[in-house]
Amino acid sequence: MRLFLIIASFITAFLYFLIYALYDNILAVFGSIDVTGAFISFLKIFILVIVSFLIGLIVIMLLKIRYEKSYFDYRFLLIVGILPFIFLILSQGAVTNLIIVKVFNSNRQISEFVFYFLSRQIVWAMWLGFALGTSVRLSFKRKLKHEASYKMQQASRLF
């Protein structure tokens, strides 16, 4: 099952990466679409998050760590994924411009630094998706239907 999921995740990540790489060409094929530019930008970032989620999932499955049950590690996601999430939100521009104007009084050096630092949406989206993918813990423990478990009873109950 692990090998199948690794292969399926790899193929899906490759296909999403192709969609991202050819995104502008795909939109040109459809011609004029009645969709806002913000939605197209969101879709492009969402595809990046999915690609990097699948890459993170492949990495966590290749580690072959044994887990008792499958779960999603929220604590790990908060530790690793909070910074890229915040930077991805701030990279949209309006919030950042408000902070620069109100806090730093439109200082040119700080505004240039913030612009170049936060304008890397690709990096923040991929980091966030990778954090999401590595937060998934999958258990591949097989449990047979006829398997039974017994507990030792205390000696005082037997006598």
Solvent accessible surface area in square Angstrom, and as a share of the most:
residue,aa,sasa,rsa
1,M,149,0.67
2,R,43,0.16
3,L,123,0.61
4,F,133,0.55
5,L,48,0.24
6,I,26,0.13
7,I,87,0.44
8,A,36,0.28
9,S,8,0.05
10,F,129,0.54
11,I,92,0.47
12,T,51,0.30
13,A,8,0.06
14,F,109,0.46
15,L,96,0.48
16,Y,64,0.24
17,F,101,0.42
18,L,70,0.35
19,I,66,0.34
20,Y,37,0.14
21,A,60,0.47
22,L,84,0.42
23,Y,11,0.04
24,D,96,0.50
25,N,91,0.47
26,I,60,0.31
27,L,40,0.20
28,A,77,0.60
29,V,125,0.72
30,F,136,0.57
31,G,45,0.43
32,S,114,0.74
33,I,67,0.34
34,D,152,0.79
35,V,59,0.34
36,T,94,0.54
37,G,55,0.53
38,A,78,0.61
39,F,100,0.42
40,I,46,0.24
41,S,46,0.30
42,F,116,0.49
43,L,63,0.31
44,K,62,0.26
45,I,20,0.10
46,F,96,0.40
47,I,12,0.06
48,L,4,0.02
49,V,19,0.11
50,I,40,0.20
51,V,2,0.01
52,S,3,0.02
53,F,62,0.26
54,L,19,0.10
55,I,68,0.34
56,G,0,0.00
57,L,22,0.11
58,I,20,0.10
59,V,57,0.33
60,I,20,0.10
61,M,3,0.01
62,L,104,0.52
63,L,102,0.51
64,K,135,0.57
65,I,82,0.42
66,R,204,0.74
67,Y,45,0.17
68,E,145,0.65
69,K,142,0.60
70,S,63,0.41
71,Y,100,0.38
72,F,62,0.26
73,D,25,0.13
74,Y,152,0.58
75,R,169,0.62
76,F,64,0.27
77,L,35,0.17
78,L,114,0.57
79,I,116,0.59
80,V,41,0.23
81,G,3,0.03
82,I,74,0.38
83,L,89,0.44
84,P,0,0.00
85,F,101,0.42
86,I,74,0.37
87,F,39,0.16
88,L,19,0.10
89,I,90,0.46
90,L,40,0.20
91,S,18,0.12
92,Q,115,0.51
93,G,23,0.23
94,A,81,0.63
95,V,69,0.39
96,T,13,0.08
97,N,91,0.46
98,L,104,0.52
99,I,71,0.36
100,I,13,0.07
101,V,80,0.46
102,K,145,0.62
103,V,98,0.56
104,F,84,0.35
105,N,126,0.64
106,S,68,0.44
107,N,63,0.33
108,R,177,0.65
109,Q,141,0.63
110,I,53,0.27
111,S,32,0.21
112,E,73,0.33
113,F,135,0.56
114,V,25,0.14
115,F,123,0.51
116,Y,129,0.49
117,F,79,0.33
118,L,14,0.07
119,S,40,0.26
120,R,130,0.47
121,Q,43,0.19
122,I,91,0.46
123,V,80,0.46
124,W,18,0.06
125,A,0,0.00
126,M,65,0.29
127,W,91,0.32
128,L,24,0.12
129,G,0,0.00
130,F,75,0.31
131,A,0,0.00
132,L,50,0.25
133,G,0,0.00
134,T,10,0.06
135,S,0,0.00
136,V,24,0.14
137,R,25,0.09
138,L,46,0.23
139,S,28,0.18
140,F,49,0.21
141,K,131,0.55
142,R,204,0.75
143,K,164,0.70
144,L,102,0.51
145,K,208,0.88
146,H,153,0.68
147,E,103,0.46
148,A,66,0.51
149,S,108,0.70
150,Y,197,0.75
151,K,190,0.80
152,M,184,0.82
153,Q,114,0.51
154,Q,119,0.53
155,A,70,0.55
156,S,87,0.56
157,R,186,0.68
158,L,113,0.56
159,F,208,0.87
